[in-house]
């Protein structure tokens, strides 16, 4: 679990330009991430929605957050959750090797 959190922290630092201390809580990460999301959203909807699409944030979930008082924070939670999901998926499939039979039609 600790390794997973470290990978997530590194991914967020790299992708979002965040400077995160060695020890930081999930809530603190979400707060910092929400500030970055607000900056991107201020640049315009095109850049914002393109980023959400690239991160594979479901449109239905994104639309639900638009009615919340703390939109950026709710979107940050979605991003955090999605990034964690990707890390877990990579770890799961990393141990599995594909052979020709796996990819044959």
C-alpha positions, 0 to 999 in steps of 0.5 A, spaced: 500 500 500 505 504 501 508 503 494 502 504 491 501 511 495 508 513 493 507 511 485 501 516 486 504 521 489 510 521 483 505 521 478 501 527 480 507 531 481 509 529 474 503 530 471 500 536 475 507 540 477 505 539 484 511 539 489 508 534 495 512 533 501 515 526 503 509 525 508 502 528 506 495 525 507 490 524 501 486 530 503 492 535 503 494 532 496 486 533 494 487 540 496 493 541 492 490 538 486 484 542 486 488 548 486 491 546 480 484 544 477 482 551 478 487 554 474 486 549 468 479 551 468 480 558 468 484 557 462 478 555 458 473 549 458 477 546 452 483 545 455 479 543 462 475 538 458 481 535 454 485 534 460 479 530 463 478 526 457 485 524 457 485 522 464 479 518 462 474 521 467 467 519 466 463 524 463 457 522 468 461 523 474 464 530 471 457 532 470 455 531 477 460 534 480 459 541 476 453 542 481 457 542 487 459 548 491 466 545 491 467 543 484 474 543 483 475 539 490 470 534 487 474 534 481 480 533 484 477 527 488 475 524 481 482 525 478 485 522 485 481 516 484 482 515 477 490 515 478 489 510 483 485 506 479 490 506 473 496 504 478 492 498 481 490 496 474 498 497 471 500 493 478 495 487 476 497 486 469 504 487 470 505 480 472 501 477 467 505 476 460 501 475 454 503 470 449 500 469 441 494 465 444 492 471 448 492 476 442 490 471 437 483 473 433 
